[in-house]
Amino acid sequence: MDILTDIAILVLAAFVGFEVISKVPNTLHTPLMSGTNAIHGIVLLGGLLVLSSAVGALNKVLLVIAITFGTINIVGGFLVTDRMLEMFKGRRGPKRSEEERAE
């Protein structure tokens, strides 16, 4: 494929991805984030496997950069998911002692 076809595919994929994500209801964002974190973990593992067989310094540097960004993405995704799940937990009152519960 030539460069123009590649750019057209990239632009169309970005547009379709934006349209699909913008239609997702707020209640589904947390489960989708968890699923994409799992997928990114698999991608990170693939990057590590490819790094072991990479030839050339440039390839290895690019793979290390990609693995670093992938790791940042996974950690950030889990932190955001954790914060979102905290929003769904009910508020708890002050803790009561054993004696107060027995009464």
C-alpha positions, 0 to 999 in steps of 0.5 A: 500500500502507498502512504496515501492509503495508509493515511486514509485508513488512519484517519478513518479509523480515528473517526470511527473510533471516536464515534463509537467511544462517544456513544458508550453510556457512562455506566459502561466505561468502567467495565470497558476500561478493565477490558482494555487494560487486560488487552494492553497487558497482552500487547505489552507481553507481545512487545517484550517477546518481540524485544528479545528477538529484535535485531539492531539498536534502533529497533530495540530503542523503539521497542523499549520506548513502546514498552515504556508507554504501554506500561504507563498506559496500563498503570494509568488505566488501572488507577483510573478504573480504581478511582471510578470503582470507588465512586460506586461504593456506598458511603459508610457511617462512622465505625461502631464498636462491638458493644454498640452493635450488640445493643 
